[in-house]
Amino acid sequence: MADVGEIDDRSEIMRVVQDWALYRDAGDWERFATVWHDDGRMMATWFQGPAAEFIEVSKAAWERGVNILHFLGGGTVDVTGRRAIAQTKMTIAQRAEVDGVTCDVTCTGRFYDFFEKRSERWAIVLRQPIYEKDRMDPVDPAVRLGLDQDLLNRFPAGYRHLAYLQTRIGFQVKPDMPGLKGPEVERLYERGRAWLAGGPIVNP
């Protein structure tokens, strides 16, 4: 049974997870920076690198009209001392024009977050989404959308429609992100266990 301190830690970590989505989607970049440690890193389909750089490229994308929103579900947190792994159910929703048709992509998965408590503050050291399934729909249901199957099939099933849309609007998409099953997600779980055991984060 968790003690009061661990319960407080879990609550604070989940607050940070929620703040990430609210601040980022609202374009509140100053407060968005507070959810990360200074050496924090973000792994996403379209960006992999330092959190500070992620904030800048997200701000630039926001200003030119890139439309990405995040919706959170339930979560769980494993705490060991001053380290933690948080997993949170999420949906990424992105709207863009694809081959002349305005489309929505919805991608369901989990945020898998490496947390650490430094100077009495919990913040993210690494965020690695897990992409479980997705779909693409024309905003106008009367419009028929034909996709390039060769491009679509370059990407894993968990995020191939999201990757298709992002590729079409000019992003370079990482082709081997973790999904619901497979070696990529198993390696991520191993990295999480090593983090809780006191080891360093091993970049993929």
N, C-alpha and C positions, 0 to 999 in steps of 0.2 A: 504493500500500500504506500502511495506517495506521501511524503511529509509536506508540511505547509510550505516550506521553502521551495520544494520541487514544483508544487502546484502553482506557486507564484511565478516561478521561472517559465513554466509552460504557458501560463496566461500572458506573460510579457512577450514571449516569442510569437505567439499567435497574434498579438496586437501588432507586432512588427510586420508579420505576413500580410495582415489586412491593410496596414498603412501603405505597404509597397503598391498594392493594386489601386488604392484610392488616390494616392499622391501622383502616381505615374499617369493614370488615366485622366486625371484632372489637369495635367500639365503643371503641377505644383513642384517644380524642379528643385527648389531650395529645400523643401521638406523631404522630397524623394531622396536626396543625398543622405539624410539622417538614418536611413534604414540599413546602410552599408557600413562596414568597417573600411578604413582607408585603403586596405589591400583587397577589398572585395572584388569579385569577378562575376560576370554574367555570361551564361551560355544560353543562346537562343538559336533558332533556325537561321536567322539573318545576321547575327552578331555574336562574336565570342571574344571576350577581352575584359579589361578593367572596368569596374563599375563607373568610375568617373567618365570614362570615354563613352560608356553605354548611355549615361545621362545626356551627354552632349549630342550623340547621334539620334537619340530618341527625341530630344528637343528640336533638332533640325528636321526630322521626319514629321513631327507634329506641325511645325510651321509651314511645311509644304503640303499638308493635308492628308498625310498617311493616317488611316483610321483603324486603330487597334484597341480593343477593350478587353478587360479581364474580369471574369466572374468567379468567385470563390465558393467552395462547398466546405464540407467537413475536413478536419485535419487531425493529425496526431503528432506528438512530439516525444522523442526519446532523449532524455537528459542524462549525461554522465559528467558530474562535476561542473566545469565551466564550459563544456561543449554540448552541442545538441544537434540532432537531425530532425527537421520538421518536414512532414509530408502533408500537402494540402490539395484536395481535389479542386480542379479549376477548369474553366473553359476560356479559350482565346477566341475572340470574335473579330474578324477583320473584313472590312468592306473596301472593294476597289473595282476598277474596270478591268475585266479580263476578256481579251479578244473582242473588244467593243461592247461587252455586256457588263452592266453593273451587277456584281455578285457579292454575296456574303459567304465567308468560310467560317465554320465553327469547328474548333478542335478541342477535344476533351482529353484531359490527362491529369498530371499531378505536378506541383512544384516540389522539388526535392532540394531542401535548403540545408547547407552547412552553417551552423551558428556557433558563435563563441561569445562568452561574456568577458569583456575587457573594461577595466575601470568602472565596474558595476553596470555596464551597459551591454545588453544583448543586441547583436546586429549580425547581418549576413556576411559570411566570408565567401560563399559560393552559392549561386542559384543555378541548378540544372533541371530544367523541365523534363518530364517524361511525357511523351506524346502517344496517346493510346488509340484514338480514332478521330476521323474528321469527315467533313462533307462540304460540298459547295452547292449553293443554290442561287439562281438568278433572283434579284430583288423583285423583278416583274415575273410572276410565275407563268405568264403567257409566252415568254421568250424562251427559245430553245438554245442551249449552249452546247457547242461541240468542242471537246477538249482534245489536245494533241496527246495521244496515248503514249507515244514514246517518251515525251517529257514527263507525263504523269507517273509513269512506271520507273523513272529514275530514282524515285524517293520511296522510303518505307511507308507501309500502309497507314501507320499511325498519324502521319502528317503530310501525305502526298498532295492533297488538295491545297493545304496551306502553302506548301512549298511551290506548287504550281502558280498560285496567285502571286506570291512574293517574287518568284523568278520573272513573271511577266511584267511586274512593275519595276524591275531593275535590280533586285537584291541578289547577292550570291548566297545560296542556301546550303547549309551543311548537310551532307547526305547520310550521315550515320548517327543521328541522335537516338537516345534510348526510347524504346517503345514499351508496350505492355509486357512483352516477353522477348527473350533473346539474349545473346552475349553482351550487348551494350548495356542493358539494364542490370544484368547480373554483375558486371564490372562496377557499375555505379553503386550497387548495394555493398559490394566489397569495400569500396572506397569509403562509404558511410560508416561501416563497422570499424575500419581502420582509424577514421577520424575520431570516433567515440573512444577508441582505445588509446588515444594520445598521439597517433601518427600524423604525419603531414598530409596535406591534400595532394594527391597525385593527379596531375592534369591528364585528361584523356588523350 
